[in-house]
Amino acid sequence: MLAGLDIIFLTLSTAEFIIGMLGNVFIGLVNCSEWVKNRKISLADFILTCLAISRITQLLVSLFESFMMGLNPPFYSTYKLAKPVTLLWRITNHLAIWFTTCLSIFYLLKIAQFSYSLFLWLRWRMNRVVLAILVFSLFFLLFDFLLLETFNDLFLNIHAMDESNLTLYINESKTFYIKTLILLSFSYIIPIVLSLTSLLLLFLSLVKHIRNLHLNSTGSRDFSTQAHKKAIKMVVSFLFLFTVHAFSIQLSNWMLFLFWNNMSTKFIMLAVYVFPSGHSLILILGNSRLRQTALKVLRHFTSSLKREKPISSLQKDLPKPFQ
């Protein structure tokens, strides 16, 4: 029998999963349909499509892990399954973070206005820059695999050990575990630095652009200004959600080390869904084509509901029988 808190945990996990799947599947379907119809795809749409695919897989793996924790199966029977699931989640999480980072760099190179030769050289080779960043990220993925092998072996020893020796082993392994967590967190540092750099340069470009507009006695509400502001909002939302995501992962990893089946650990893991679920909705709202398509779908859905007359109203329209 499941406890009441376990049921709440699984219900919230499923709700966040559904929200994230709706957003990411929608992004993937819209961009893929445009790709098939036009037989070409822009760099931004390609990044969004790859991001949506990686997050769909990440949400599926996260839901599986939530049910594995909520149903609380014996560790012996699930370790062989938990190890590849953890690796798959790490791969999808890594790809989702770096695709989002590439999106931030795309906003910078596409919208910012700088006359520096290096910036112009990068802008002219935007496709190659994004490809180089993704290839560069694969080295960090290999580094993660090596650390995760040690990480998973540590968990195996903890859950396979007798309780009398468990406290001593945990105390002896704390230093090693903390070092491993710090090394795993290094994979988050470079995406954050790149995104923060993109945000700073976009802000400087906006300030420079507004100053030029004032010098030329023109209004500050032109297309370039609006594009700058929208890009800055998108990068800020990514950084905020990514910070919550990274902090919840580090905290849940530490809690899992000390309290495997603690209920607070399970609810901390709910924050892991916020990044792949919430950010997809922000991407839809920030993209005019995706937003307009979503509004069309909602209008079609609401109009179809209105066209369907309820049975009670149909019964009212029926003529009364003769007395």
N, C-alpha and C positions, 0 to 999 in steps of 0.2 A: 504493500500500500504506500502511495505517495503522501508525504506530509503536505499540509496546506501551503507552506512557504515554497515547497518544491513545485507545486502546481502553479503558484503565482510566478515563479521564476521561469517555468517553461512557457506560460502564457505570454509573458512580456517578451521573451526571446522570440516566440513565434510572431508576435505583432510587429516587432522591429524587423524581423526577417521579411515579412510580407511587404512592409513599407519600402524597404531597400530593394526588394526584387521588382516591385512595380516601377520604381524610378529607373533602375538600371536596365531592365528589360525594355522599357519604353525608349530610353536613349539608344540602346543597341538596335532596336527595330527601326526607328526613324532614320538613323544614319545608314543602316544597311539597305533600306529601301531606296534612299536617295542615291546610294552608291550603285545599286543595280539599275536604277532608272537613268542616271546620268553617265554611267560607266566610268566615273571618276569620283575621287573623294579628296576633299581638302585635308591639309595637315591637321587642323583643329578637330575636324570630324573623325579623322583616323585615331587621334589620341583619345578622344571621348569614347569611341567604340571599343578600343582596346581596354580602356579604363573600366567601361561597363562590363565587359566580359570577365575581367579579372575579379571585379567586385561581386559578380553573380556567383562565381566559384567560391570566393571568400565567404559569402553569406551562407552558401550551402554547407561549407565545412564548419562554420561557426555554429550553425543550427545543430549539426550532428554532434559537435562537442558539447553544446548545451544539453541536449537530450542524454548524452552519455554521462554528464555530471548529474543531471536531475534524476535520472533513473537509478544512478549509483550502482553500476554493475561491479563485480569483483575485479580488482586491478589485474590479477593474473590472467584472466581471460580477455582483457582488453588491451594489454600493453602492446601486443603485436599489431593491433589495429590502431592504437593511439599514436604510435611512433610515426607511421606514414601519414596519418591525418595531421599531426603537428607539422610535419615537413611540408605538406600540401598547403596548409594554412599560411606557413611562413613564406612560401613562394608567392601565393596570391596576394598576401599583404605587402610583400616587397614590391611586386609589380604595380599594385594599385598606388603605392606611395610615389614611386618613381614616375609613373604616367602622369600623376597629378603635378609632380614637380616639373615635368616637361611642359605641362599646360601653363604653368606660371612663367616659364622661360619663353614660351610661345607668345604670351601676352606682352612680355617685355620687348621682344624683338619685333613684334608686329605693330605695337602701338607707340612705344617710346620714341621720342624725337631727339636723337643725338647725332652730331656730325663727326664724331670721332671715327677714325679709320678702322679701328678694331671692331667697333660696334657695327659699322656698315658692312664690314667683311663677314661678320657673323649673321647679319640679317640676310645678306644675299645667299648664304649657305644654310638657311634655317633648317631645311630637311636633314642635311648632314649633321648639323649640331644636335638635333633631337636624337638621331640614330646613334651618334657617338656617346651621348649621355646614357642611353639605354644599354649600350654595350659596356660602358664603364660600370654601370650598376650591377652587371652580372658578376663582376669580381667580388663585390660585397656579398652577393648571394652565395657564392662558393665559400666565402669566409663564414657566413651564417651556418652553412651546412656542417662545417667542421666543429663549430661551437655547439650546435644542437645535438651532435652525437654525444658529446660530453654531458650536455644538459639532460638528455634523455636517460643516459646511464646513471646519472645521479638520482633521478626520480625512481628508476628501477630499484636501486639499492635501498632507497628510503621505504618504499612500499613493500619490498620483499623481506625486510629486516624484522627481527623479533622486537617487540615493544620495549623489552628491558634494555636493549642496546640502541634503541632508536634515538633517544635524547642525546646520548653521547655522540652518536654519529652526526646528528644535525649540528651540534655545537662545533664539532671538528670541521664540518663542511661549510659552515656559514661564510668564512672568508673566501673560500674557493667559489662558492655560489655567487657572492656579491661581485667578485671579479668577472665571473662569466656574464652576469646581468649587465655590468658596465660595458663589457666588450660587445654584447648584443645591441646595446643602445647606441653604439657608434654608427650603426647603419642608419639611424635616424638623424644624425647630426648633419651630414652633407645635404640631404634634401631640405632640412630646415634652413641651412645657411644659404643654399641656392634660392630658395623661395623668399627669404628675408632680403637677399640682395636684389631680387627682381622687384620686390615691393618698394625698397628704398629708391631704386633707379626709376621706377614708375612715378613715385612721388616727386622726385627731383625733376623729372621730365614734365610733369604736370605744372609744377611751380614755374619752371622756365617758360612753358607754353602760355600760361596765364599772364606772366609778366610781359611777354611779347604782345599779347592781345591788348593789354592796357597801354603799352607804348604806342601801338598803332591805333588806339582809340576805337577798338572794336569790342563787341560784347564778349563776355566770358562763357556764354552758353553755345558753343559751336560743337560740331560733331567730334572733333578730336578731344575736347575737354570731357565730354560725356563718355567717350571710349576709355579715357584714362581713369575716370572715376569708377566705371563699371569693372575694369580690370583690377583696380586696387581693392574693390569690395570682394571680388572673387578670390584674390590671393589672401586677403585677411581672413575670409571665412575658412579657407583651406588651412591656414596656419592655426586658427583657433581650434577647429575640429581635430586637426592632426595632433595638437598638443594634448587635448583630452584623450585622444586615442592612445598616444604613446605612454602617457602617464598611467592610464588604466591598465595597459599591458604590463608595464613594469610592476605596478602594485599587485596585480593579480598573480604574476609570476612569483613574487615574494610571498604572497599569502598561500599560494599553492604549495610552496616549499614547507611552510610551517603548519598550515591547516588545510589539508587536501579536501576534506568534506565539510568545511565550515560554510554556513549559509551566507555569511557576509562576503566570502570569496566569490560565490556564485553571482551575487547581485553586483559586485564590482565588475565582473565580466560582461554584464549587460551594457556597460559603457563602450565596449569594443564594437558594438553594432552602430554606434552613433556616427562614426566617420563614414563607413560605406553606405549607410542609409540616408543620413541627413545631407551629406555633401551632394548626393545625386539629385536631390530635390533643389538644392541651391543652383546646381548646374543647369537644370531645366528652366528655372526662373531667370537665370542670367543669360540664357541663349534665346534670342528673339524667335528663331525658327522652331526650336523645341517648345518654347512657351506658347506660341501660336497654335502649334499642332496639338499640344495638351488641352488648350482651351477649346479647340474644335472637337476633340474627343469628348470632353466634358459636356459641351453643348449637345452633341449627338446623343450622348447617354441620357441626359436629362430630358431631351425632347422625346426620346423613345419611351421613357418612363411615363411621361405625361400622356402619350398617345394610348397607352394601355389603360383602359377604363377598369376600375375595380369592379368585382362581381356585385358588391352591394349597390353601386350606382346603376348597374345594368338592371338589377332587380327592381329598382325604383322606377325605371323607365318602362317596364312591362305594364300593359293594360290590366286593370283589375278585372277579375272574372265577374260575369253577370250574376246578380243575386237571384 
